[in-house]
């Protein structure tokens, strides 16, 4: 068995390979004029491989690199090709709307057409949309990562989608609405004097989770911590999180993240992913 990391998950792939005792094969990437890339993978003949790539940094470049790595593995003689996409890009474009592209549908078609044997991801944004894929797909729940953080805390979900993705007791939901382009929240429960843990799958701009924490403190919460699986951290997010009411932000290493906010802590998911590699 072999682990093949793409550029976005080298550290995570190295940890998984060590846990499973698999060989780590690092592809060679050649850049051509016009920014085309070529992937070279040696010595695979007749083996099963796991290719690891999160759709982070430049999401479109990550997608092309993954597709070319799958192709290179096939051309190098791999018998069974599995893909681990800890963060699967375009997952938020899950709705079919008139006159708009259907991003997740296109990603599902692309990966399915590569005839990979299975796709593994974690904390997928829209579990219902997994049926878009015509290949076996495993969506790992982050429940085991979150559970140790929930002791003596009220769990807060910032919208209905987050509530559907998690199955905890003692949950209070915030109803999120956009009015004239601005976020507004409705709190459906009493948090006065409570330590709260806000749980969500993705942090991008950080506006949702920061405004949610402000609402909780305004309504008497004793403290606010947060767990988010996928830390995209677009421009301004780190400053926003650092200066928010969130005392501690827990994120996973599904995405390689540098320059963390000073109140952020990374939870390693290598063991969680390794358990799903059979």
C-alpha positions as CSV (number, residue, x, y, z in Angstrom):
1,X,0.0,0.0,0.0
2,X,1.3,3.5,-0.8
3,X,0.4,7.0,0.2
4,X,0.8,9.8,-2.4
5,X,0.5,13.3,-1.2
6,X,-0.4,16.3,-3.3
7,X,1.1,19.6,-2.3
8,X,-1.6,20.7,0.1
9,X,-1.4,17.7,2.5
10,X,2.3,16.6,2.6
11,X,2.5,16.8,6.5
12,X,-0.9,15.0,7.0
13,X,0.0,12.3,4.4
14,X,3.4,11.7,6.1
15,X,1.6,11.2,9.5
16,X,-0.9,8.8,8.0
17,X,1.8,6.8,6.2
18,X,3.7,6.4,9.5
19,X,0.5,5.3,11.4
20,X,-0.4,2.7,8.8
21,X,3.1,1.6,7.9
22,X,2.6,2.5,4.3
23,X,5.2,3.6,1.8
24,X,5.2,7.4,1.1
25,X,5.6,8.3,-2.5
26,X,6.1,12.0,-3.3
27,X,5.3,12.9,-6.9
28,X,7.6,15.1,-9.0
29,X,5.9,18.2,-10.4
30,X,7.3,19.9,-13.5
31,X,6.0,23.4,-14.4
32,X,5.7,24.4,-18.1
33,X,5.3,27.9,-19.6
34,X,1.7,29.0,-19.1
35,X,1.7,27.4,-15.7
36,X,0.8,23.9,-17.0
37,X,2.0,21.2,-14.7
38,X,3.1,17.6,-15.2
39,X,3.0,15.0,-12.5
40,X,5.5,12.0,-12.4
41,X,5.0,9.1,-10.0
42,X,7.6,6.2,-10.0
43,X,7.3,2.5,-9.0
44,X,3.6,1.9,-8.4
45,X,3.1,-1.2,-10.6
46,X,0.3,-3.4,-9.4
47,X,-0.3,-1.6,-6.1
48,X,-3.2,0.1,-4.2
49,X,-2.6,3.8,-3.5
50,X,-4.2,6.6,-1.5
51,X,-3.9,10.0,-3.0
52,X,-4.4,12.9,-0.4
53,X,-5.4,16.4,-1.4
54,X,-7.4,19.1,0.2
55,X,-9.0,21.8,-2.0
56,X,-7.3,24.7,-0.2
57,X,-5.0,27.5,-1.0
58,X,-5.8,27.9,-4.7
59,X,-8.8,25.6,-5.0
60,X,-8.8,25.3,-8.8
61,X,-5.0,24.6,-8.9
62,X,-5.6,21.9,-6.2
63,X,-8.3,20.3,-8.3
64,X,-6.1,20.1,-11.4
65,X,-3.2,18.8,-9.4
66,X,-5.4,16.0,-8.0
67,X,-6.8,15.0,-11.4
68,X,-3.4,14.9,-12.9
69,X,-2.0,12.9,-9.9
70,X,-4.8,10.3,-10.3
71,X,-4.0,10.1,-14.0
72,X,-0.2,9.7,-13.3
73,X,-1.0,6.9,-10.8
74,X,-3.1,5.1,-13.3
75,X,-0.4,5.5,-16.0
76,X,2.2,4.2,-13.5
77,X,0.3,1.0,-13.1
78,X,-1.7,1.4,-9.9
79,X,-4.4,-1.2,-9.6
80,X,-6.6,0.5,-7.0
81,X,-6.7,4.3,-6.6
82,X,-8.4,5.8,-3.6
83,X,-8.6,9.6,-2.9
84,X,-8.7,11.2,0.5
85,X,-9.9,14.8,0.2
86,X,-10.1,16.0,3.8
87,X,-11.6,19.3,2.6
88,X,-13.5,18.8,-0.6
89,X,-13.7,22.1,-2.5
90,X,-16.9,23.4,-4.1
91,X,-18.9,21.6,-1.4
92,X,-20.8,24.8,-0.6
93,X,-22.0,25.0,-4.2
94,X,-24.4,22.1,-3.7
95,X,-27.7,23.7,-4.9
96,X,-28.9,23.6,-8.4
97,X,-30.0,27.2,-9.4
98,X,-31.2,28.6,-12.7
99,X,-28.6,30.4,-14.7
100,X,-25.8,29.4,-12.3
101,X,-23.1,26.7,-12.5
102,X,-23.5,23.8,-10.2
103,X,-20.0,23.5,-8.8
104,X,-20.3,20.4,-6.6
105,X,-22.1,18.6,-9.4
106,X,-19.2,19.2,-11.8
107,X,-16.7,18.1,-9.2
108,X,-18.7,14.9,-8.6
109,X,-18.7,14.2,-12.4
110,X,-15.0,14.9,-12.7
111,X,-14.0,12.6,-9.9
112,X,-16.4,9.9,-10.9
113,X,-15.1,9.9,-14.4
114,X,-11.6,9.2,-13.1
115,X,-12.8,5.7,-12.1
116,X,-11.3,6.0,-8.7
117,X,-12.3,3.2,-6.3
118,X,-13.4,5.3,-3.4
119,X,-13.4,8.9,-2.0
120,X,-12.9,9.7,1.7
121,X,-13.7,13.1,3.1
122,X,-14.4,14.5,6.6
123,X,-17.3,16.7,7.8
124,X,-18.8,17.2,4.3
125,X,-20.7,20.5,4.1
126,X,-23.9,18.9,2.6
127,X,-24.2,15.2,3.4
128,X,-27.4,15.0,1.3
129,X,-25.4,16.0,-1.8
130,X,-23.1,13.0,-1.5
131,X,-25.6,11.2,-3.8
132,X,-24.2,13.3,-6.6
133,X,-21.2,11.0,-6.7
134,X,-21.4,7.7,-8.6
135,X,-18.4,6.3,-6.7
136,X,-18.2,4.9,-3.2
137,X,-17.7,7.8,-0.8
138,X,-17.1,7.9,3.0
139,X,-17.9,11.0,4.9
140,X,-16.2,10.8,8.3
141,X,-18.0,12.5,11.1
142,X,-16.0,14.9,13.3
143,X,-18.0,13.8,16.4
144,X,-15.1,12.0,18.1
145,X,-12.9,15.1,17.6
146,X,-15.5,17.4,19.1
147,X,-16.7,15.3,22.0
148,X,-13.8,15.9,24.3
149,X,-14.4,19.7,23.9
150,X,-18.0,19.5,25.0
151,X,-17.7,18.7,28.7
152,X,-19.8,21.1,30.8
153,X,-20.6,23.2,27.7
154,X,-23.7,24.1,25.7
155,X,-23.3,23.3,22.1
156,X,-24.3,26.1,19.7
157,X,-24.9,25.6,16.0
158,X,-24.9,28.8,13.9
159,X,-27.5,27.6,11.4
160,X,-29.7,24.7,10.4
161,X,-27.1,23.1,8.2
162,X,-24.7,22.8,11.1
163,X,-27.5,21.2,13.2
164,X,-28.1,18.5,10.6
165,X,-24.4,17.6,10.4
166,X,-24.1,17.0,14.1
167,X,-25.9,14.7,16.5
168,X,-25.3,16.0,20.0
169,X,-27.6,16.5,23.0
170,X,-28.0,19.9,24.7
171,X,-27.8,21.8,21.4
172,X,-29.0,25.4,20.9
173,X,-29.4,26.6,17.3
174,X,-28.9,30.1,16.0
175,X,-31.1,31.0,13.1
176,X,-29.0,32.8,10.6
177,X,-30.6,35.2,8.1
178,X,-29.2,37.6,5.5
179,X,-31.0,40.9,5.3
180,X,-29.7,43.5,2.8
181,X,-26.4,41.5,2.7
182,X,-26.0,41.6,6.4
183,X,-26.0,38.7,8.9
184,X,-28.7,38.5,11.5
185,X,-29.1,35.9,14.2
186,X,-32.0,34.6,16.3
187,X,-31.1,32.7,19.5
188,X,-33.4,29.8,20.2
189,X,-32.5,29.1,23.8
190,X,-31.1,30.4,27.1
191,X,-27.3,30.7,27.4
192,X,-27.1,32.9,30.4
193,X,-24.3,31.8,32.7
194,X,-23.3,29.0,30.3
195,X,-20.0,28.0,28.8
196,X,-20.7,27.7,25.1
197,X,-19.0,25.7,22.2
198,X,-19.9,26.9,18.7
199,X,-19.6,24.0,16.2
200,X,-19.4,24.4,12.4
201,X,-17.7,22.8,9.5
202,X,-16.0,25.7,7.6
203,X,-14.5,29.0,8.6
204,X,-13.8,31.3,5.7
205,X,-14.2,35.0,6.4
206,X,-15.0,34.2,10.1
207,X,-17.9,36.7,10.1
208,X,-20.6,34.0,11.0
209,X,-18.8,32.5,14.0
210,X,-17.6,35.9,15.3
211,X,-21.0,37.5,15.1
212,X,-22.5,34.3,16.7
213,X,-20.1,34.6,19.6
214,X,-21.0,38.2,20.1
215,X,-24.7,37.3,20.2
216,X,-24.0,34.6,22.8
217,X,-22.0,37.0,25.1
218,X,-24.7,39.7,24.7
219,X,-27.3,37.1,25.9
220,X,-25.3,36.4,29.0
221,X,-23.0,33.5,28.0
222,X,-20.2,33.0,30.5
223,X,-17.6,32.1,27.8
224,X,-17.5,31.1,24.1
225,X,-15.2,28.6,22.5
226,X,-15.5,27.2,18.9
227,X,-14.7,24.1,16.9
228,X,-14.5,24.3,13.1
229,X,-13.1,21.4,11.0
230,X,-11.9,23.2,7.9
231,X,-10.0,26.5,8.4
232,X,-9.9,28.3,5.0
233,X,-9.0,31.6,6.6
234,X,-9.5,34.1,3.8
235,X,-8.1,37.6,4.1
236,X,-8.8,39.3,7.4
237,X,-10.1,36.2,9.2
238,X,-7.1,35.8,11.6
239,X,-7.5,39.4,12.8
240,X,-11.2,39.0,13.1
241,X,-10.9,35.8,15.2
242,X,-8.2,37.2,17.4
243,X,-10.3,40.3,18.3
244,X,-13.6,38.4,18.7
245,X,-15.3,37.1,21.9
246,X,-14.0,33.6,21.1
247,X,-11.6,32.6,23.8
248,X,-10.3,29.5,22.0
249,X,-10.8,28.3,18.4
250,X,-10.2,24.6,17.7
251,X,-9.5,23.7,14.1
252,X,-8.4,20.4,12.4
253,X,-5.4,20.0,10.1
254,X,-7.6,19.0,7.2
255,X,-6.1,22.1,5.6
256,X,-2.5,23.2,6.2
257,X,-2.7,26.5,7.9
258,X,0.1,28.9,8.7
259,X,0.0,32.0,10.9
260,X,-2.8,30.9,13.2
261,X,-4.7,33.4,15.3
262,X,-3.2,33.4,18.8
263,X,-6.4,31.9,20.3
264,X,-6.4,29.0,17.8
265,X,-5.4,25.4,18.5
266,X,-5.0,22.6,15.9
267,X,-6.5,19.1,16.4
268,X,-4.7,16.4,14.5
269,X,-7.0,14.2,12.3
270,X,-4.4,11.8,11.0
271,X,-5.5,9.0,13.3
272,X,-9.2,9.6,12.4
273,X,-8.4,9.4,8.7
274,X,-6.1,6.4,9.2
275,X,-8.9,4.4,10.8
276,X,-10.9,4.6,7.6
277,X,-8.1,3.2,5.5
278,X,-8.6,-0.5,5.4
